[in-house]
């Protein structure tokens, strides 16, 4: 008798399909803006403390930027301290310097400053104080006398002339020289003359 062989074969496990995740692009909201770096600064390289402008002459105003300064154009103004009166020099300069022809009519003084303001109004700086000088002194003879008094000779070696001269610019004129002339009363013919220095501060 033949006994048939019986085989048992385990069934294959079902195949599981793992879904692949789908990558989706998330739109960036339109109202998200780029964050700017911290705001930098401007600083003057001219004028410096102790500088002076001369009325009627040219002066170079210069400045530099440090850090993030998005607005490259500035307005240049002249201001008086502490009165805060402002004179516009140039409403728009887009380089780091400007040659300014100082008005000949500007009043001398030691309380002037240059002010720079970026056109976006984010940065404003002011220079150190500087002097504005007259191109020439305004001299007035305050008193005059001779030694000896009532001279009988006009010999320059024997006559001493005492003169007090005041600069009406109040020390706000550039250093220069002037000549004083000694002559007989009502005469246009000089007897002798003397050249002297007129300092900026007197």
Number of C-alpha atoms within 10 A of each C-alpha: 3 4 5 6 6 6 6 6 6 6 6 6 6 6 6 6 6 6 6 6 6 6 6 6 6 6 6 7 7 6 6 7 7 6 6 8 9 9 12 12 15 20 15 20 13 17 20 14 11 10 12 19 24 22 22 16 13 13 17 12 17 16 16 13 13 10 11 13 16 12 14 14 17 22 18 20 18 18 20 17 12 8 9 11 11 14 13 12 16 13 13 14 16 13 12 16 15 16 10 15 15 16 12 12 9 13 12 20 19 17 15 23 20 23 21 23 20 21 17 11 11 12 16 15 14 16 20 17 20 20 19 23 25 25 18 19 23 15 13 11 11 10 10 10 12 12 11 12 10 8 12 8 9 14 11 12 6 10 15 15 12 11 13 10 15 17 20 12 20 15 21 26 26 21 16 13 12 13 11 14 12 17 14 10 7 6 9 9 11 11 13 12 12 9 10 11 10 21 15 18 12 11
